[in-house]
Amino acid sequence: MIAQIGLAIVLAVTLLAGGGGATVYASQTSQPDEFLYPVKIWSEDVRYDMAASETQQLQLAVEFATRRLEEMQAQQVDQQPVDEAVVQRLQLHVEESLQLMTRLNLSEEDQLQIREQLRTQDRLMQQLQLVDGV
């Protein structure tokens, strides 16, 4: 809790000091156990909320789900336990993707492509959880 408050203060000072853009850019390759990871997540949330259309939100949700899966795989390669918060965010992105797909009038081909990508991610996530015991 205290660490989170400290992190929030550091982030606020950094953003106010004008280094916000550089900080957000630098955060994009951060991993869940790194200092700038909350900035990465925050910037993704802002991009999602500011998307011009639900179609763009769908594209972002799928992209972010892929990122979470890659982060989980990196944690496993580094022999670190998979962070439960990353698993929860992955599930959130998948749920957002499915909800948006039902609202949008996508072609059958587009729906199949997205569903297959989400299924592949789900299978990989299950494999990671089995190996990691999450």
N, CA, C and O atoms as CSV, one atom per row, in Angstrom:
chain,resi,resn,atom,element,x,y,z
A,1,MET,N,N,0.824,-1.191,0.000
A,1,MET,CA,C,0.000,0.000,0.000
A,1,MET,C,C,0.868,1.254,0.000
A,1,MET,O,O,0.653,2.167,-0.797
A,2,ILE,N,N,1.853,1.290,0.904
A,2,ILE,CA,C,2.744,2.446,0.977
A,2,ILE,C,C,3.561,2.551,-0.305
A,2,ILE,O,O,3.801,3.648,-0.809
A,3,ALA,N,N,3.988,1.396,-0.831
A,3,ALA,CA,C,4.757,1.403,-2.086
A,3,ALA,C,C,3.912,1.950,-3.226
A,3,ALA,O,O,4.426,2.676,-4.078
A,4,GLN,N,N,2.620,1.615,-3.260
A,4,GLN,CA,C,1.740,2.111,-4.311
A,4,GLN,C,C,1.547,3.621,-4.204
A,4,GLN,O,O,1.511,4.319,-5.218
A,5,ILE,N,N,1.427,4.118,-2.993
A,5,ILE,CA,C,1.286,5.563,-2.797
A,5,ILE,C,C,2.561,6.263,-3.240
A,5,ILE,O,O,2.513,7.300,-3.902
A,6,GLY,N,N,3.704,5.687,-2.869
A,6,GLY,CA,C,4.982,6.254,-3.287
A,6,GLY,C,C,5.125,6.259,-4.790
A,6,GLY,O,O,5.607,7.230,-5.373
A,7,LEU,N,N,4.706,5.176,-5.418
A,7,LEU,CA,C,4.757,5.083,-6.878
A,7,LEU,C,C,3.857,6.134,-7.507
A,7,LEU,O,O,4.245,6.773,-8.486
A,8,ALA,N,N,2.669,6.321,-6.964
A,8,ALA,CA,C,1.741,7.321,-7.491
A,8,ALA,C,C,2.335,8.723,-7.382
A,8,ALA,O,O,2.179,9.536,-8.293
A,9,ILE,N,N,3.006,9.004,-6.288
A,9,ILE,CA,C,3.628,10.317,-6.107
A,9,ILE,C,C,4.755,10.517,-7.115
A,9,ILE,O,O,4.865,11.580,-7.726
A,10,VAL,N,N,5.592,9.492,-7.288
A,10,VAL,CA,C,6.694,9.585,-8.251
A,10,VAL,C,C,6.149,9.780,-9.656
A,10,VAL,O,O,6.671,10.599,-10.412
A,11,LEU,N,N,5.114,9.043,-10.012
A,11,LEU,CA,C,4.525,9.183,-11.340
A,11,LEU,C,C,3.925,10.567,-11.544
A,11,LEU,O,O,4.085,11.165,-12.608
A,12,ALA,N,N,3.240,11.074,-10.535
A,12,ALA,CA,C,2.632,12.400,-10.647
A,12,ALA,C,C,3.700,13.465,-10.818
A,12,ALA,O,O,3.554,14.359,-11.653
A,13,VAL,N,N,4.767,13.384,-10.042
A,13,VAL,CA,C,5.853,14.359,-10.149
A,13,VAL,C,C,6.504,14.273,-11.520
A,13,VAL,O,O,6.799,15.299,-12.133
A,14,THR,N,N,6.731,13.058,-12.004
A,14,THR,CA,C,7.351,12.868,-13.317
A,14,THR,C,C,6.481,13.466,-14.410
A,14,THR,O,O,6.981,14.168,-15.289
A,15,LEU,N,N,5.190,13.195,-14.360
A,15,LEU,CA,C,4.283,13.727,-15.371
A,15,LEU,C,C,4.196,15.247,-15.303
A,15,LEU,O,O,4.169,15.914,-16.337
A,16,LEU,N,N,4.153,15.791,-14.104
A,16,LEU,CA,C,4.070,17.239,-13.945
A,16,LEU,C,C,5.359,17.932,-14.373
A,16,LEU,O,O,5.327,19.078,-14.822
A,17,ALA,N,N,6.467,17.260,-14.240
A,17,ALA,CA,C,7.757,17.849,-14.589
A,17,ALA,C,C,7.998,17.868,-16.093
A,17,ALA,O,O,9.029,18.362,-16.549
A,18,GLY,N,N,7.068,17.339,-16.856
A,18,GLY,CA,C,7.208,17.406,-18.299
A,18,GLY,C,C,7.810,16.168,-18.921
A,18,GLY,O,O,7.950,16.109,-20.143
A,19,GLY,N,N,8.162,15.203,-18.148
A,19,GLY,CA,C,8.746,13.984,-18.688
A,19,GLY,C,C,7.708,12.920,-18.954
A,19,GLY,O,O,8.041,11.749,-19.140
A,20,GLY,N,N,6.453,13.321,-18.974
A,20,GLY,CA,C,5.371,12.352,-19.125
A,20,GLY,C,C,5.452,11.539,-20.394
A,20,GLY,O,O,5.332,10.315,-20.354
A,21,GLY,N,N,5.653,12.199,-21.520
A,21,GLY,CA,C,5.715,11.486,-22.788
A,21,GLY,C,C,6.869,10.507,-22.831
A,21,GLY,O,O,6.719,9.377,-23.296
A,22,ALA,N,N,8.023,10.944,-22.344
A,22,ALA,CA,C,9.198,10.066,-22.327
A,22,ALA,C,C,8.985,8.899,-21.373
A,22,ALA,O,O,9.392,7.772,-21.655
A,23,THR,N,N,8.349,9.176,-20.251
A,23,THR,CA,C,8.089,8.114,-19.272
A,23,THR,C,C,7.128,7.080,-19.849
A,23,THR,O,O,7.355,5.877,-19.720
A,24,VAL,N,N,6.069,7.541,-20.477
A,24,VAL,CA,C,5.101,6.620,-21.081
A,24,VAL,C,C,5.781,5.805,-22.172
A,24,VAL,O,O,5.581,4.594,-22.259
A,25,TYR,N,N,6.575,6.456,-22.997
A,25,TYR,CA,C,7.286,5.743,-24.071
A,25,TYR,C,C,8.224,4.685,-23.482
A,25,TYR,O,O,8.260,3.547,-23.951
A,26,ALA,N,N,8.971,5.067,-22.466
A,26,ALA,CA,C,9.919,4.135,-21.844
A,26,ALA,C,C,9.201,2.970,-21.169
A,26,ALA,O,O,9.762,1.882,-21.046
A,27,SER,N,N,7.982,3.191,-20.740
A,27,SER,CA,C,7.250,2.143,-20.005
A,27,SER,C,C,6.743,1.027,-20.909
A,27,SER,O,O,6.406,-0.050,-20.417
A,28,GLN,N,N,6.682,1.255,-22.211
A,28,GLN,CA,C,6.013,0.312,-23.106
A,28,GLN,C,C,6.678,-1.059,-23.178
A,28,GLN,O,O,6.025,-2.032,-23.555
A,29,THR,N,N,7.935,-1.161,-22.833
A,29,THR,CA,C,8.610,-2.462,-22.834
A,29,THR,C,C,8.767,-3.030,-21.422
A,29,THR,O,O,9.388,-4.078,-21.241
A,30,SER,N,N,8.215,-2.354,-20.439
A,30,SER,CA,C,8.369,-2.810,-19.058
A,30,SER,C,C,7.576,-4.083,-18.802
A,30,SER,O,O,6.568,-4.358,-19.454
A,31,GLN,N,N,8.056,-4.836,-17.849
A,31,GLN,CA,C,7.436,-6.095,-17.444
A,31,GLN,C,C,6.757,-5.911,-16.088
A,31,GLN,O,O,7.028,-4.936,-15.388
A,32,PRO,N,N,5.865,-6.852,-15.709
A,32,PRO,CA,C,5.078,-6.685,-14.478
A,32,PRO,C,C,5.887,-6.440,-13.212
A,32,PRO,O,O,5.377,-5.824,-12.276
A,33,ASP,N,N,7.112,-6.896,-13.156
A,33,ASP,CA,C,7.914,-6.716,-11.939
A,33,ASP,C,C,8.775,-5.455,-11.988
A,33,ASP,O,O,9.615,-5.243,-11.113
A,34,GLU,N,N,8.573,-4.619,-13.005
A,34,GLU,CA,C,9.398,-3.434,-13.166
A,34,GLU,C,C,8.654,-2.163,-12.752
A,34,GLU,O,O,7.424,-2.108,-12.743
A,35,PHE,N,N,9.432,-1.161,-12.416
A,35,PHE,CA,C,8.929,0.088,-11.853
A,35,PHE,C,C,7.923,0.795,-12.757
A,35,PHE,O,O,6.928,1.326,-12.264
A,36,LEU,N,N,8.162,0.814,-14.065
A,36,LEU,CA,C,7.300,1.567,-14.977
A,36,LEU,C,C,6.081,0.793,-15.479
A,36,LEU,O,O,5.295,1.329,-16.260
A,37,TYR,N,N,5.914,-0.430,-15.052
A,37,TYR,CA,C,4.793,-1.234,-15.542
A,37,TYR,C,C,3.432,-0.573,-15.275
A,37,TYR,O,O,2.575,-0.606,-16.158
A,38,PRO,N,N,3.200,0.020,-14.108
A,38,PRO,CA,C,1.904,0.694,-13.903
A,38,PRO,C,C,1.666,1.821,-14.913
A,38,PRO,O,O,0.521,2.083,-15.282
A,39,VAL,N,N,2.721,2.482,-15.356
A,39,VAL,CA,C,2.577,3.531,-16.368
A,39,VAL,C,C,2.144,2.898,-17.688
A,39,VAL,O,O,1.295,3.445,-18.393
A,40,LYS,N,N,2.713,1.771,-18.013
A,40,LYS,CA,C,2.342,1.041,-19.237
A,40,LYS,C,C,0.855,0.701,-19.213
A,40,LYS,O,O,0.147,0.934,-20.192
A,41,ILE,N,N,0.385,0.155,-18.105
A,41,ILE,CA,C,-1.022,-0.230,-17.969
A,41,ILE,C,C,-1.909,1.010,-18.042
A,41,ILE,O,O,-2.937,1.003,-18.719
A,42,TRP,N,N,-1.513,2.069,-17.346
A,42,TRP,CA,C,-2.279,3.315,-17.373
A,42,TRP,C,C,-2.368,3.846,-18.798
A,42,TRP,O,O,-3.444,4.255,-19.234
A,43,SER,N,N,-1.259,3.847,-19.530
A,43,SER,CA,C,-1.274,4.381,-20.897
A,43,SER,C,C,-2.163,3.533,-21.802
A,43,SER,O,O,-2.823,4.066,-22.694
A,44,GLU,N,N,-2.186,2.222,-21.582
A,44,GLU,CA,C,-3.086,1.363,-22.355
A,44,GLU,C,C,-4.540,1.686,-22.043
A,44,GLU,O,O,-5.374,1.743,-22.946
A,45,ASP,N,N,-4.843,1.895,-20.776
A,45,ASP,CA,C,-6.216,2.247,-20.386
A,45,ASP,C,C,-6.643,3.560,-21.039
A,45,ASP,O,O,-7.776,3.687,-21.502
A,46,VAL,N,N,-5.743,4.524,-21.076
A,46,VAL,CA,C,-6.052,5.816,-21.698
A,46,VAL,C,C,-6.279,5.634,-23.196
A,46,VAL,O,O,-7.237,6.175,-23.747
A,47,ARG,N,N,-5.403,4.878,-23.858
A,47,ARG,CA,C,-5.575,4.627,-25.298
A,47,ARG,C,C,-6.916,3.960,-25.571
A,47,ARG,O,O,-7.612,4.324,-26.519
A,48,TYR,N,N,-7.278,2.987,-24.745
A,48,TYR,CA,C,-8.536,2.267,-24.926
A,48,TYR,C,C,-9.718,3.218,-24.735
A,48,TYR,O,O,-10.646,3.233,-25.545
A,49,ASP,N,N,-9.680,4.007,-23.668
A,49,ASP,CA,C,-10.780,4.927,-23.372
A,49,ASP,C,C,-10.921,6.029,-24.419
A,49,ASP,O,O,-12.018,6.543,-24.639
A,50,MET,N,N,-9.817,6.392,-25.062
A,50,MET,CA,C,-9.847,7.479,-26.043
A,50,MET,C,C,-10.002,6.971,-27.482
A,50,MET,O,O,-9.964,7.761,-28.425
A,51,ALA,N,N,-10.171,5.690,-27.646
A,51,ALA,CA,C,-10.330,5.137,-28.993
A,51,ALA,C,C,-11.516,5.798,-29.687
A,51,ALA,O,O,-12.541,6.080,-29.067
A,52,ALA,N,N,-11.355,6.034,-30.971
A,52,ALA,CA,C,-12.363,6.755,-31.742
A,52,ALA,C,C,-13.620,5.933,-32.011
A,52,ALA,O,O,-14.681,6.493,-32.287
A,53,SER,N,N,-13.506,4.615,-31.933
A,53,SER,CA,C,-14.654,3.767,-32.237
A,53,SER,C,C,-14.540,2.448,-31.471
A,53,SER,O,O,-13.487,2.105,-30.932
A,54,GLU,N,N,-15.648,1.730,-31.442
A,54,GLU,CA,C,-15.628,0.414,-30.813
A,54,GLU,C,C,-14.750,-0.559,-31.605
A,54,GLU,O,O,-14.165,-1.479,-31.034
A,55,THR,N,N,-14.662,-0.355,-32.907
A,55,THR,CA,C,-13.784,-1.191,-33.726
A,55,THR,C,C,-12.337,-1.001,-33.292
A,55,THR,O,O,-11.581,-1.966,-33.179
A,56,GLN,N,N,-11.961,0.237,-33.053
A,56,GLN,CA,C,-10.605,0.516,-32.584
A,56,GLN,C,C,-10.403,-0.052,-31.176
A,56,GLN,O,O,-9.329,-0.567,-30.864
A,57,GLN,N,N,-11.425,0.038,-30.333
A,57,GLN,CA,C,-11.324,-0.552,-28.997
A,57,GLN,C,C,-11.119,-2.063,-29.089
A,57,GLN,O,O,-10.343,-2.639,-28.326
A,58,LEU,N,N,-11.812,-2.692,-30.014
A,58,LEU,CA,C,-11.651,-4.131,-30.206
A,58,LEU,C,C,-10.223,-4.462,-30.612
A,58,LEU,O,O,-9.625,-5.396,-30.078
A,59,GLN,N,N,-9.680,-3.711,-31.543
A,59,GLN,CA,C,-8.296,-3.937,-31.972
A,59,GLN,C,C,-7.328,-3.779,-30.804
A,59,GLN,O,O,-6.389,-4.561,-30.653
A,60,LEU,N,N,-7.567,-2.762,-29.983
A,60,LEU,CA,C,-6.700,-2.541,-28.826
A,60,LEU,C,C,-6.848,-3.646,-27.791
A,60,LEU,O,O,-5.853,-4.103,-27.228
A,61,ALA,N,N,-8.072,-4.078,-27.535
A,61,ALA,CA,C,-8.290,-5.145,-26.548
A,61,ALA,C,C,-7.561,-6.418,-26.963
A,61,ALA,O,O,-6.954,-7.085,-26.125
A,62,VAL,N,N,-7.614,-6.758,-28.241
A,62,VAL,CA,C,-6.905,-7.948,-28.734
A,62,VAL,C,C,-5.396,-7.732,-28.621
A,62,VAL,O,O,-4.668,-8.636,-28.212
A,63,GLU,N,N,-4.928,-6.544,-28.980
A,63,GLU,CA,C,-3.493,-6.229,-28.878
A,63,GLU,C,C,-3.019,-6.331,-27.426
A,63,GLU,O,O,-1.966,-6.906,-27.154
A,64,PHE,N,N,-3.788,-5.779,-26.510
A,64,PHE,CA,C,-3.397,-5.802,-25.107
A,64,PHE,C,C,-3.443,-7.220,-24.534
A,64,PHE,O,O,-2.620,-7.573,-23.690
A,65,ALA,N,N,-4.391,-8.022,-24.984
A,65,ALA,CA,C,-4.437,-9.426,-24.557
A,65,ALA,C,C,-3.168,-10.140,-25.006
A,65,ALA,O,O,-2.599,-10.934,-24.258
A,66,THR,N,N,-2.736,-9.860,-26.206
A,66,THR,CA,C,-1.507,-10.467,-26.719
A,66,THR,C,C,-0.310,-10.028,-25.873
A,66,THR,O,O,0.563,-10.840,-25.566
A,67,ARG,N,N,-0.267,-8.766,-25.502
A,67,ARG,CA,C,0.822,-8.269,-24.645
A,67,ARG,C,C,0.845,-8.978,-23.299
A,67,ARG,O,O,1.907,-9.375,-22.819
A,68,ARG,N,N,-0.341,-9.137,-22.684
A,68,ARG,CA,C,-0.384,-9.800,-21.379
A,68,ARG,C,C,0.128,-11.241,-21.494
A,68,ARG,O,O,0.856,-11.721,-20.626
A,69,LEU,N,N,-0.252,-11.902,-22.548
A,69,LEU,CA,C,0.208,-13.277,-22.751
A,69,LEU,C,C,1.723,-13.306,-22.923
A,69,LEU,O,O,2.392,-14.176,-22.364
A,70,GLU,N,N,2.266,-12.373,-23.682
A,70,GLU,CA,C,3.719,-12.299,-23.862
A,70,GLU,C,C,4.417,-12.026,-22.535
A,70,GLU,O,O,5.492,-12.567,-22.276
A,71,GLU,N,N,3.815,-11.191,-21.695
A,71,GLU,CA,C,4.390,-10.920,-20.374
A,71,GLU,C,C,4.389,-12.178,-19.515
A,71,GLU,O,O,5.356,-12.455,-18.807
A,72,MET,N,N,3.300,-12.935,-19.581
A,72,MET,CA,C,3.230,-14.181,-18.821
A,72,MET,C,C,4.308,-15.152,-19.298
A,72,MET,O,O,4.963,-15.810,-18.489
A,73,GLN,N,N,4.486,-15.236,-20.604
A,73,GLN,CA,C,5.507,-16.131,-21.150
A,73,GLN,C,C,6.898,-15.679,-20.718
A,73,GLN,O,O,7.743,-16.513,-20.392
A,74,ALA,N,N,7.147,-14.375,-20.712
A,74,ALA,CA,C,8.449,-13.856,-20.289
A,74,ALA,C,C,8.709,-14.173,-18.818
A,74,ALA,O,O,9.830,-14.516,-18.440
A,75,GLN,N,N,7.675,-14.059,-17.996
A,75,GLN,CA,C,7.842,-14.387,-16.580
A,75,GLN,C,C,8.207,-15.863,-16.423
A,75,GLN,O,O,9.048,-16.220,-15.597
A,76,GLN,N,N,7.580,-16.696,-17.205
A,76,GLN,CA,C,7.872,-18.120,-17.115
A,76,GLN,C,C,9.293,-18.417,-17.590
A,76,GLN,O,O,10.000,-19.211,-16.968
A,77,VAL,N,N,9.710,-17.797,-18.669
A,77,VAL,CA,C,11.080,-17.983,-19.177
A,77,VAL,C,C,12.095,-17.548,-18.126
A,77,VAL,O,O,13.134,-18.185,-17.950
A,78,ASP,N,N,11.783,-16.452,-17.429
A,78,ASP,CA,C,12.666,-15.950,-16.369
A,78,ASP,C,C,12.507,-16.739,-15.064
A,78,ASP,O,O,13.102,-16.392,-14.044
A,79,GLN,N,N,11.711,-17.784,-15.109
A,79,GLN,CA,C,11.434,-18.648,-13.955
A,79,GLN,C,C,10.858,-17.861,-12.776
A,79,GLN,O,O,11.180,-18.111,-11.614
A,80,GLN,N,N,9.998,-16.905,-13.117
A,80,GLN,CA,C,9.269,-16.141,-12.115
A,80,GLN,C,C,7.840,-16.646,-12.094
A,80,GLN,O,O,7.333,-17.113,-13.114
A,81,PRO,N,N,7.184,-16.561,-10.949
A,81,PRO,CA,C,5.769,-16.927,-10.939
A,81,PRO,C,C,4.968,-15.933,-11.774
A,81,PRO,O,O,5.264,-14.738,-11.802
A,82,VAL,N,N,3.958,-16.446,-12.447
A,82,VAL,CA,C,3.101,-15.579,-13.256
A,82,VAL,C,C,2.285,-14.713,-12.307
A,82,VAL,O,O,1.626,-15.213,-11.396
A,83,ASP,N,N,2.342,-13.414,-12.537
A,83,ASP,CA,C,1.652,-12.444,-11.707
A,83,ASP,C,C,0.143,-12.580,-11.917
A,83,ASP,O,O,-0.332,-12.500,-13.050
A,84,GLU,N,N,-0.601,-12.779,-10.854
A,84,GLU,CA,C,-2.055,-12.948,-10.932
A,84,GLU,C,C,-2.742,-11.724,-11.543
A,84,GLU,O,O,-3.755,-11.855,-12.230
A,85,ALA,N,N,-2.190,-10.542,-11.293
A,85,ALA,CA,C,-2.776,-9.325,-11.866
A,85,ALA,C,C,-2.675,-9.341,-13.391
A,85,ALA,O,O,-3.560,-8.829,-14.077
A,86,VAL,N,N,-1.610,-9.922,-13.916
A,86,VAL,CA,C,-1.452,-10.026,-15.369
A,86,VAL,C,C,-2.494,-10.992,-15.926
A,86,VAL,O,O,-3.087,-10.730,-16.973
A,87,VAL,N,N,-2.716,-12.095,-15.239
A,87,VAL,CA,C,-3.733,-13.063,-15.655
A,87,VAL,C,C,-5.109,-12.401,-15.659
A,87,VAL,O,O,-5.883,-12.586,-16.598
A,88,GLN,N,N,-5.414,-11.635,-14.620
A,88,GLN,CA,C,-6.708,-10.961,-14.536
A,88,GLN,C,C,-6.885,-9.935,-15.649
A,88,GLN,O,O,-7.970,-9.811,-16.216
A,89,ARG,N,N,-5.816,-9.197,-15.964
A,89,ARG,CA,C,-5.912,-8.210,-17.052
A,89,ARG,C,C,-6.093,-8.910,-18.387
A,89,ARG,O,O,-6.844,-8.435,-19.239
A,90,LEU,N,N,-5.412,-10.036,-18.579
A,90,LEU,CA,C,-5.590,-10.803,-19.815
A,90,LEU,C,C,-7.049,-11.220,-19.950
A,90,LEU,O,O,-7.645,-11.073,-21.017
A,91,GLN,N,N,-7.613,-11.731,-18.885
A,91,GLN,CA,C,-9.016,-12.147,-18.916
A,91,GLN,C,C,-9.937,-10.957,-19.188
A,91,GLN,O,O,-10.926,-11.092,-19.908
A,92,LEU,N,N,-9.620,-9.806,-18.623
A,92,LEU,CA,C,-10.403,-8.590,-18.873
A,92,LEU,C,C,-10.363,-8.213,-20.355
A,92,LEU,O,O,-11.393,-7.894,-20.949
A,93,HIS,N,N,-9.173,-8.252,-20.943
A,93,HIS,CA,C,-9.040,-7.907,-22.360
A,93,HIS,C,C,-9.814,-8.883,-23.247
A,93,HIS,O,O,-10.437,-8.475,-24.228
A,94,VAL,N,N,-9.774,-10.152,-22.905
A,94,VAL,CA,C,-10.505,-11.150,-23.683
A,94,VAL,C,C,-12.007,-10.898,-23.564
A,94,VAL,O,O,-12.725,-10.933,-24.563
A,95,GLU,N,N,-12.483,-10.643,-22.346
A,95,GLU,CA,C,-13.913,-10.365,-22.145
A,95,GLU,C,C,-14.340,-9.112,-22.910
A,95,GLU,O,O,-15.402,-9.094,-23.532
A,96,GLU,N,N,-13.506,-8.057,-22.862
A,96,GLU,CA,C,-13.818,-6.839,-23.607
A,96,GLU,C,C,-13.909,-7.148,-25.099
A,96,GLU,O,O,-14.808,-6.663,-25.787
A,97,SER,N,N,-12.980,-7.951,-25.591
A,97,SER,CA,C,-12.970,-8.311,-27.014
A,97,SER,C,C,-14.258,-9.026,-27.396
A,97,SER,O,O,-14.876,-8.700,-28.410
A,98,LEU,N,N,-14.657,-9.986,-26.600
A,98,LEU,CA,C,-15.866,-10.752,-26.906
A,98,LEU,C,C,-17.113,-9.871,-26.846
A,98,LEU,O,O,-17.999,-9.995,-27.692
A,99,GLN,N,N,-17.188,-8.986,-25.855
A,99,GLN,CA,C,-18.342,-8.084,-25.744
A,99,GLN,C,C,-18.421,-7.144,-26.944
A,99,GLN,O,O,-19.498,-6.915,-27.495
A,100,LEU,N,N,-17.279,-6.607,-27.340
A,100,LEU,CA,C,-17.268,-5.702,-28.487
A,100,LEU,C,C,-17.619,-6.437,-29.775
A,100,LEU,O,O,-18.295,-5.883,-30.642
A,101,MET,N,N,-17.171,-7.660,-29.901
A,101,MET,CA,C,-17.494,-8.445,-31.098
A,101,MET,C,C,-18.997,-8.651,-31.234
A,101,MET,O,O,-19.533,-8.632,-32.342
A,102,THR,N,N,-19.669,-8.846,-30.122
A,102,THR,CA,C,-21.110,-9.077,-30.191
A,102,THR,C,C,-21.867,-7.790,-30.557
A,102,THR,O,O,-22.932,-7.849,-31.173
A,103,ARG,N,N,-21.315,-6.630,-30.178
A,103,ARG,CA,C,-21.980,-5.358,-30.481
A,103,ARG,C,C,-21.701,-4.863,-31.892
A,103,ARG,O,O,-22.532,-4.181,-32.492
A,104,LEU,N,N,-20.547,-5.199,-32.415
A,104,LEU,CA,C,-20.159,-4.696,-33.737
A,104,LEU,C,C,-20.704,-5.599,-34.833
A,104,LEU,O,O,-20.883,-6.800,-34.634
A,105,ASN,N,N,-20.954,-5.029,-35.941
A,105,ASN,CA,C,-21.447,-5.784,-37.093
A,105,ASN,C,C,-20.250,-6.212,-37.944
A,105,ASN,O,O,-20.033,-5.688,-39.037
A,106,LEU,N,N,-19.484,-7.165,-37.433
A,106,LEU,CA,C,-18.290,-7.639,-38.131
A,106,LEU,C,C,-18.656,-8.726,-39.119
A,106,LEU,O,O,-19.635,-9.452,-38.946
A,107,SER,N,N,-17.855,-8.818,-40.149
A,107,SER,CA,C,-18.060,-9.906,-41.102
A,107,SER,C,C,-17.777,-11.234,-40.408
A,107,SER,O,O,-17.059,-11.288,-39.410
A,108,GLU,N,N,-18.344,-12.284,-40.942
A,108,GLU,CA,C,-18.135,-13.624,-40.383
A,108,GLU,C,C,-16.643,-13.965,-40.372
A,108,GLU,O,O,-16.142,-14.575,-39.427
A,109,GLU,N,N,-15.958,-13.573,-41.412
A,109,GLU,CA,C,-14.519,-13.851,-41.519
A,109,GLU,C,C,-13.736,-13.135,-40.421
A,109,GLU,O,O,-12.843,-13.725,-39.813
A,110,ASP,N,N,-14.063,-11.866,-40.162
A,110,ASP,CA,C,-13.386,-11.114,-39.108
A,110,ASP,C,C,-13.662,-11.723,-37.735
A,110,ASP,O,O,-12.762,-11.836,-36.903
A,111,GLN,N,N,-14.920,-12.114,-37.510
A,111,GLN,CA,C,-15.265,-12.744,-36.235
A,111,GLN,C,C,-14.487,-14.033,-36.029
A,111,GLN,O,O,-13.966,-14.282,-34.941
A,112,LEU,N,N,-14.407,-14.848,-37.062
A,112,LEU,CA,C,-13.674,-16.114,-36.956
A,112,LEU,C,C,-12.199,-15.878,-36.680
A,112,LEU,O,O,-11.593,-16.587,-35.876
A,113,GLN,N,N,-11.624,-14.892,-37.336
A,113,GLN,CA,C,-10.207,-14.585,-37.148
A,113,GLN,C,C,-9.929,-14.148,-35.710
A,113,GLN,O,O,-8.974,-14.612,-35.087
A,114,ILE,N,N,-10.759,-13.262,-35.195
A,114,ILE,CA,C,-10.565,-12.776,-33.825
A,114,ILE,C,C,-10.811,-13.893,-32.822
A,114,ILE,O,O,-10.048,-14.051,-31.869
A,115,ARG,N,N,-11.866,-14.665,-33.027
A,115,ARG,CA,C,-12.150,-15.777,-32.109
A,115,ARG,C,C,-11.011,-16.786,-32.088
A,115,ARG,O,O,-10.672,-17.307,-31.026
A,116,GLU,N,N,-10.420,-17.068,-33.233
A,116,GLU,CA,C,-9.310,-18.019,-33.289
A,116,GLU,C,C,-8.097,-17.470,-32.545
A,116,GLU,O,O,-7.411,-18.208,-31.838
A,117,GLN,N,N,-7.837,-16.188,-32.705
A,117,GLN,CA,C,-6.721,-15.570,-31.985
A,117,GLN,C,C,-6.960,-15.641,-30.477
A,117,GLN,O,O,-6.042,-15.940,-29.714
A,118,LEU,N,N,-8.192,-15.368,-30.050
A,118,LEU,CA,C,-8.514,-15.431,-28.627
A,118,LEU,C,C,-8.441,-16.866,-28.101
A,118,LEU,O,O,-8.008,-17.093,-26.971
A,119,ARG,N,N,-8.862,-17.828,-28.915
A,119,ARG,CA,C,-8.756,-19.238,-28.501
A,119,ARG,C,C,-7.298,-19.649,-28.331
A,119,ARG,O,O,-6.944,-20.337,-27.373
A,120,THR,N,N,-6.463,-19.223,-29.265
A,120,THR,CA,C,-5.038,-19.537,-29.181
A,120,THR,C,C,-4.451,-18.939,-27.909
A,120,THR,O,O,-3.686,-19.599,-27.205
A,121,GLN,N,N,-4.805,-17.696,-27.613
A,121,GLN,CA,C,-4.328,-17.062,-26.388
A,121,GLN,C,C,-4.816,-17.816,-25.158
A,121,GLN,O,O,-4.064,-17.999,-24.201
A,122,ASP,N,N,-6.063,-18.250,-25.180
A,122,ASP,CA,C,-6.625,-18.984,-24.053
A,122,ASP,C,C,-5.880,-20.303,-23.836
A,122,ASP,O,O,-5.570,-20.666,-22.702
A,123,ARG,N,N,-5.597,-21.009,-24.916
A,123,ARG,CA,C,-4.851,-22.277,-24.792
A,123,ARG,C,C,-3.459,-22.037,-24.218
A,123,ARG,O,O,-3.011,-22.775,-23.340
A,124,LEU,N,N,-2.778,-21.011,-24.708
A,124,LEU,CA,C,-1.443,-20.704,-24.200
A,124,LEU,C,C,-1.497,-20.301,-22.729
A,124,LEU,O,O,-0.630,-20.689,-21.946
A,125,MET,N,N,-2.515,-19.523,-22.351
A,125,MET,CA,C,-2.655,-19.123,-20.964
A,125,MET,C,C,-2.873,-20.338,-20.073
A,125,MET,O,O,-2.287,-20.437,-18.995
A,126,GLN,N,N,-3.712,-21.258,-20.521
A,126,GLN,CA,C,-3.951,-22.469,-19.742
A,126,GLN,C,C,-2.680,-23.294,-19.591
A,126,GLN,O,O,-2.416,-23.844,-18.521
A,127,GLN,N,N,-1.892,-23.382,-20.660
A,127,GLN,CA,C,-0.617,-24.104,-20.580
A,127,GLN,C,C,0.322,-23.450,-19.579
A,127,GLN,O,O,0.968,-24.136,-18.787
A,128,LEU,N,N,0.397,-22.136,-19.616
A,128,LEU,CA,C,1.249,-21.419,-18.687
A,128,LEU,C,C,0.794,-21.624,-17.248
A,128,LEU,O,O,1.614,-21.806,-16.349
A,129,GLN,N,N,-0.500,-21.593,-17.039
A,129,GLN,CA,C,-1.029,-21.767,-15.684
A,129,GLN,C,C,-0.769,-23.181,-15.181
A,129,GLN,O,O,-0.494,-23.371,-13.996
A,130,LEU,N,N,-0.852,-24.166,-16.055
A,130,LEU,CA,C,-0.582,-25.536,-15.652
A,130,LEU,C,C,0.882,-25.715,-15.243
A,130,LEU,O,O,1.190,-26.383,-14.256
A,131,VAL,N,N,1.763,-25.111,-16.015
A,131,VAL,CA,C,3.186,-25.224,-15.723
A,131,VAL,C,C,3.530,-24.437,-14.472
A,131,VAL,O,O,4.345,-24.877,-13.661
A,132,ASP,N,N,2.910,-23.272,-14.316
A,132,ASP,CA,C,3.246,-22.384,-13.221
A,132,ASP,C,C,2.437,-22.657,-11.950
A,132,ASP,O,O,2.830,-22.241,-10.860
A,133,GLY,N,N,1.321,-23.347,-12.093
A,133,GLY,CA,C,0.492,-23.639,-10.934
A,133,GLY,C,C,-0.380,-22.490,-10.491
A,133,GLY,O,O,-0.822,-22.468,-9.342
A,134,VAL,N,N,-0.647,-21.520,-11.373
A,134,VAL,CA,C,-1.501,-20.367,-11.031
A,134,VAL,C,C,-2.926,-20.815,-10.952
A,134,VAL,O,O,-3.813,-20.006,-10.678
